[in-house]
Amino acid sequence: MAWGLLGPREAERIWTRHILNSIALAPRVPDGSRVVDVGSGAGLPGVPLAILRPDLRVTLLDSLARRSEFLQLAVAELGLAERVQVVRARAEEHRSQYEVVVSRAVAPLTRLVPWCSPLLASTGRMVALKGESAGDELAQAQPILRRLALDGSVRELEVPLLGETTWAVEVWRR
Ligand SMILES: C[S@@+](CC[C@H](N)C(=O)[O-])C[C@H]1O[C@@H](n2cnc3c(N)ncnc32)[C@H](O)[C@@H]1O
């Protein structure tokens, strides 16, 4: 069955552009964390992260039924069901807290931060993969961070095996 979750040209760059890019954030996730992947889509970055890091418990959150159905099947097929759960919900309506809130290609920080900050445990952090737009997005989100008593910073990340660099924005409670 074709799920139509990736664009027509994406299959050939699934490893480089999607999977390796996703696991670039792994060093920013502390051992044993409870992690939520907001807007997980086809499972990025949550599924590669969960495979790479058996110490993590991961929730894959997406608002669309079709995507959460795909994720349920993928989690079962990959034998991850003991520590990876799928939740169909909008981030802003989800009511749990996590040590790490990851995301990739979901929304600009100005929208993502208000959605994700209630999901942060008191010592939790958001890690949003942003690529080259990280610095600009963080600058635009500064008024929102101040209003919500949050701090943020851009982190440079190495994309494993490719020798490339990407960037994430991290956000935490003051
Ligand atoms: C462009 S896709 C990116 C998917 C994946 N993170 C990736 O990197 O390929 C954005 C995803 O975010 C989901 N999404 C958008 N707004 C959301 C919200 N408020 N709460 C939960 N999921 C949301 C969409 O359903 C979609 O699957």
The ligand as a Gaussian input file, in Angstrom:
#p B3LYP/6-31G(d) Opt

LIG

0 1
 C        5.814000      18.678000       6.970000
 S        5.314000      17.370000       8.021000
 C        6.867000      16.927000       8.766000
 C        6.849000      15.530000       9.255000
 C        8.161000      15.035000       9.884000
 N        8.417000      15.692000      11.153000
 C        9.350000      15.166000       8.948000
 O       10.342000      15.802000       9.330000
 O        9.287000      14.624000       7.833000
 C        4.480000      18.194000       9.374000
 C        3.651000      17.247000      10.231000
 O        3.191000      17.957000      11.370000
 C        1.854000      17.583000      11.646000
 N        1.275000      18.703000      12.402000
 C        1.097000      19.966000      11.961000
 N        0.584000      20.726000      12.942000
 C        0.447000      19.907000      14.034000
 C       -0.027000      20.112000      15.364000
 N       -0.482000      21.286000      15.762000
 N       -0.007000      19.066000      16.218000
 C        0.444000      17.846000      15.802000
 N        0.890000      17.595000      14.569000
 C        0.895000      18.623000      13.687000
 C        1.254000      17.334000      10.273000
 O        0.121000      16.470000      10.333000
 C        2.426000      16.689000       9.534000
 O        2.423000      15.278000       9.658000

